[in-house]
Amino acid sequence: MNKIKVLIIDDSALIRGVLRELVNSQPDLEVVGMAPDPITAREMIKELNPDVLTLDVEMPRMNGLEFLERLMRLRPMPVLMVSTLTEQGSDVTLKALELGAVDFITKPKVGMADGLSDLAEDIAERLRSAARARIRRHALGTSVPTSPQPLPGHFLNTTEKVVCIGSSTGGTEALKEVLTRMPADAPAVLMTQHMPESFTKSFAQRLDGLSAMTVKEAEHNERVLPGYAYLAPGHSHLRVKRSGAYYYTDLVQSEPVNRHRPSVDVLFDSAAQVLGGNALGVILTGMGKDGAAGMLRMRQAGAYTIAQDEASCVVYGMPKAAVELGAAQEISPLRDMARRILDRLALRV
């Protein structure tokens, strides 16, 4: 069996050592090199030809984001960012994902070595997914491209329609692609993206600045309104509930589902129970199978369901599971997803 070759880039000798131990403990992964800075790493990439990199952001000699931008422009390859659980760390990591990083892992705030050890299986799975991910060459420059113009949308009785979206690895850019194409008067959107607690607020704010819709981190028991998109906070599952004639958000801090909190299955299950045929379910790029069973229950309850196609996914895990389960009624490229959502909703007026 050919092992996945990993190159670790981090200025902390402790982190390099811990990651090496964790990676080498996996039968299918192997650390082929470690670099304390991007300049050293550049030569090691040429020599060792790794399958995937782990990359810290704050390093001497060259900033990690600058290195990532150059790498994705000149020699695109899978990169897993190593981030801190801080607001600044979340902003930098989101920028790295925009530049082409596949995914990220977070450093514990305390007990660094023990904390990373506790995350061993998750780190290994993210490395495996990153090594299989579809990588696209990044355009020249680091500026964020201008958002596309929203598609036209004219809906009647939009309070009855709710779009539920689930995503994971690669989902930050996929959600951005979908939401920036939604018109300001679009039906309400509920979203679950696998993300840590400290990242979801920053991500929602980024999406809000790019979208015609109002995008926000969901709060408990707020009315679900047309023209708004609600992102599950990293500390809670997001569900939808009904009170009288209106729908409301419902945040619960129950146990993780499919190893995730927030979980897509929790959102989709509540949509099946509460929204029925008034829901439209979408599952985007991501590793694992979270959301597949919930989407099937949505379809059985009368909702229309769409999965992202394999070619446009960074990681074809969650959509694949949904398709194989018979949960998806339609398969769509990411570039067409917003149009397909709006077209289906228009049919239900």
N, C-alpha and C positions, 0 to 999 in steps of 0.2 A: 504493500500500500504506500503510495506517495503521500508524504505528510505535507500539510499546508505550511509553507515557510513564512515565518513572522519576523519582521524587523521592528525593534522597539526603539523609539526616539524620545528621550526624556532626560532632562538635565539632573534629575534626582537619582543618585545611585541606589537609594532605597527602593524607589518605584521600579527602576529597571530590574533590580534583583527579584523583587516580589513578582512582577509580571513574568519574568523568565521562568521562575519556579512554577507558577500557575500554568503557564502555557505548556511547558515541557512535561507536566504531569498528565497531559491529555495524549492518548495514543495516536491521534491523527494530526497533532500540531507540533511544531518545532521552531524554537527561536534560533535563527541563523545568524543574528547579529544584534548588537546594541550600540546606539550612538547617543552621545551626550548633547548633541546640537545638530541642526540641519545641515551645516557645512560638511560635517563628518558623514552624516547620513547620505548625502548626495553621492559620495564616492562608494559607499557601501551598497547602495541600490544598484549601481552599475555593476559592481562586482558580484553581488549575491543574488540578484534578481528575485527578491522576495515576492510572495503572493499577496501579502497584506502588511500594512504598517500600522503601528500605534503611534500617535503623535500628540505630544504635549503642546500647549500653546505658548506659555511663557518660558522661553529658552534663550541662552546667550547666543551671540553672533548673528542670529536671524530669527525674527518673530515667526511663530508657528503658522500663522495665517498667511504671511508673505510666502513662506516655503510651500504651503499647501496650494496657493494660487499658481505658483510657478510649476509645481509638480503636475497639477491637473491640466495645465495648458501644454506642457512639453512632454510629459510621460504619464498619462492618466493611469491610476492604479487604485485599488481599494485602500481607503484610509479610515481607521477607527480613532476618533479623537479621545484623549484622556482629559476630562474636564473637572472643574471644581464645582461643588454644590453651592454656588453663590450667584447673586444677580448678575455680577460682571461675568462670571463664568458661563452663565446661560446665554448672555448676549453674544459672547465670543463664539460659543459652540454653535449657536444658530447661524452665525455668519459663516462658520466653517461648513455647515451643511449646505448653505447656499453656494459655496465655492466648490462643492463636489464631494466632501467627506460622506461616507456611507452611513456612519452611525457614530455613537459615542458611548463611553463608559465614564462613570463619575468617581472621583476620589472621595473616600469617606473623610469627614471633617476631623475625626479623632480616630486613634488606633489604626493608622494607615495600613500596616502589614496585615493585621487581623481582619480589617474591613475588606480589603481586596480579596483575601482568602475566602471570606464568606460569599463573595460574588464570583467565585471561580467558575462555576458551571455557566452562569450568565455570560461572563466574559468569553469563555470558550465558544459558546453558541453564537455570540455576536461576531467573533472572528471567523467562524465557519461561514456564516451568512455573508459577511463582507467579502470573503474570498470568492464567493459565487455571484456577487452582485454585478449588475450591468453598470459599467462606468462610462461616462460620457466626457469627452474633452471639453474643458471650460474655455469660454471665449476670452479674448484678450481683455485685460483690465479687471479690476476688482469691484467696479461699481455694480450695484443691483440694477438689472434691466428694468426698463419702464414697464409697468403693469399693463397687460392687455386691456382693451376697452370692454366693459361688461356687455354681455349679450342682452338684447331687448327682452323684457319680461312683463307681461300684462296679465295679472291673475285676479280672478274673482274669488271671494270667500277664502282668502289665503290663510285665515286663522285655523282652518281645518287641515291644512297640509303641513307636514313636517318632514324634512329630509334628515336622515340619520346616517352619519358617516363614521366608519372605523378605519384606522390606519396604524402603522407601526414604522418599521425601518424604511426610510425614504419618504415617509408620510409628510414631513414638514414641507417639502417642496411640492409634493402632490396636492396637499390641501391648499397651498398657495395658488397653484394652477387652477384648481376648481373654484375657489372663492373669489379670485380676482375676475372671473368671468361671470359671476352671478350679479344680476341687477339689484339695485337698491330696494326694489319692491318684491324681492324673491321671498318665497315662503321660508319660515324659520328653519334653521339648520342646527342640529345637535351633533357634536363631534367628540369622539374619543380617540386620542392619539397617545400611544404609550410614551410617557414622559415623566421625569421626576417632578416633585412638587415645586421646586424652585424655578422650573423652566416654563411652566404652562402660562403664567401671567405674562412673561416677556414675549412668548410666542403669540399669544392672543393679541397683544399690543402691536406686534409687527404686522400681523394679518389685518388688523383694523386700519393701519396706516396705508395699506395697499388696496383695500377692498371698498366697493361701493356700499356693501352691507356693513352694519355695525357688528364688529367681532369683539367678544369679551370672554373672560374666564367666567364660567358659570358660577352663580351663587345659589345657595339653597332656597327653594320655594319662591323663585321669581317667575313671573308669567312669561311663557314662551310666545314671542311676538314675531310677526312677519318683518322681514328686513333685518333680523338679528341672527347672528351665528354664535352659539354657545359652546365653548371648549371645556371639556371635563378637566377640573383641577387635578394636579398630580397626586393629591392626597385622598381622593374619593372617587367612587364609582358615580357615574352620571346616569340617572334614570329619568323617565318622563312619567308624570302622573296627571290625572284629570280631577278637576274640582268644578262641578257645575258645567258650564259651557266652555271652560277654558283649560288649557294645558299649562302645567308648571314643571319646573325643574325639581329634581329630588336627588340630593347628594347623600350618599351613605358610605361610611367608613368600615364596611364589613370586610371579611377576609378576601385576599386576592382570588381572582378566578382565572384559571389558565396561567397562573403565576403573575397575573397583572392586576394592579389597581391604579388607575381605572382600567376596566375591562370592556372590550367591545361587546362581548356576549351579554353583559349586564344591560348595556344600553339597548341592544337589539331585542333582548327578551322583554324589556319594559315596553318597547315600541309595539311588539307583537300583541301584548296583553292590552295596552291602552289605546294605541292608535289604529291598529288593524289596517284596513284599506286606505286610511288617510296618510299612511307613512310611505316613504320611498327609502329603501336601504341601499347604501353604497359601501363597498369594501375596497380599500385601496392597498397599495404596496405594503408589505410587512412580512416578517418571519413568523413562523408558527401557524396556528390555526384558530386563534382567538377571533370570534365573530362568525365563524362558519355555521355553527349550530344555531346561533341566534338568528342569523339571516334566514336559515331554513324555516325557523319558526315564524319569522316575519312574512315570508312568502306564503306559508300555510295559512296565515291569518288574513291574507288578502293584499299585502303590500307588494309593490313592484320592486324588484331587486336587480342591482347592476354590480358587476365585478370588473375591476381594472384588468386589461389584457396582459398577457405575459411579457410581450415585447416592450411595453412602456413601464413595467415595474422595475424598481431597483432590486427588490427581492420578491420573487413570485412564490410566497408562502401562504399568507392569509387568503388572497383571491383564489389561489389554486385549490385550497381546502374547501372553499365555498363552492367552487365549480364542481369538484369531484363529489361533493355531497348533494348536488342538485339544488343548491340554494339560490343560485344566480339565474335569473331569467334572461339576462343579457350580459354580454361581455363587450367592453368598450375601451378603446385607447384613451389614455389620460387626456390627450389634447381635445377629445370630443366629449369628455365626461359631463361638463357643465351643460353643453347643448343637449345631451341625451336626458339629463335630469329635467331641464326646463321643458323639453318636448313632451316627456311623459306626464309631467305635472299639468301641462296645458290640456292634455287629453282628459284630465280628471276634473276639469272645471264643471 
